């Protein structure tokens, strides 16, 4: 399947037409769920917090850049570099709960990395674009787009949450159920609409995905042991690092006109579900 055919497939997808408008809603909701006390509690453990943030905003992008260079002949080379820029997914908190990891750390990581995503994304994209043939982006335009989609809705949600307004609380309760249903639906409809592309690129994409998951997991394990990070904190960082935000990845593919990234994002999302979900449910931490 050619890039043009992929473009046509994405353009005709009903699922993809809903993604971008839903991103501000998702991050507004994330803002309403962000608790200052959770963040404060996380920051108080300076070593763990510094390690977790550093891993999210520096180590993951560096892994993505390295894999881009390793698989630079693949149609998905640029995709893996950008996928690892996305903040952790909404499912990470649920999986951390089942694994009995550090819930405040998980919530704080998801919130803080989401909040700074517009700035970290354009920074790393600038570095990626230096060597990425055929890929370019407008720094200011991308920063504005991501600020409107992520940063401002998050801040609005967080601000309203601090006011303890009854209407806001009821809306948040509704959005909690609605967004879970929405993500569950697009987790099915997205892969279904891209089924032909997923079949055509299965071997190439799944190889890169499995290598990426393996490298991320090994990186967390090795660095956390080196720094003597508590097991539950290391597991939390691992889940956050592996569960990239599926809707954001699909939005990136649209913003940067990279239809192959949508295909790769679906592969990555499904593979992490198959691997990380059992990891979270089986043999929980004591």
Secondary structure, DSSP 8 states (H G I E B T S, - for coil): --HHHHHHHHHT-HHHHHHHHHHHHHHHHHHHT--HHHHHHHHHSHHHHHHHHHIIIIIHHHHHHHHHHHTTTSTTHHHHHHHTTS-B-THHHHHHHHHT--HHHHHHHHHHHHHHHHHHHHHHHHHHHHH-TT----HHHHHHHHIIIIIHHHHHHHHHHHTT-HHHHHHHHHHHHHHHHHHHHHHHHHHHHTHHHHHHTHHHHHHHHHHHHHHHHHHHHHHHHHTT--HHHHHHHHHHHHSB-HHHHHHHHHHTT-HHHHHHHHHHHHHHHHHHHHHHHSS---
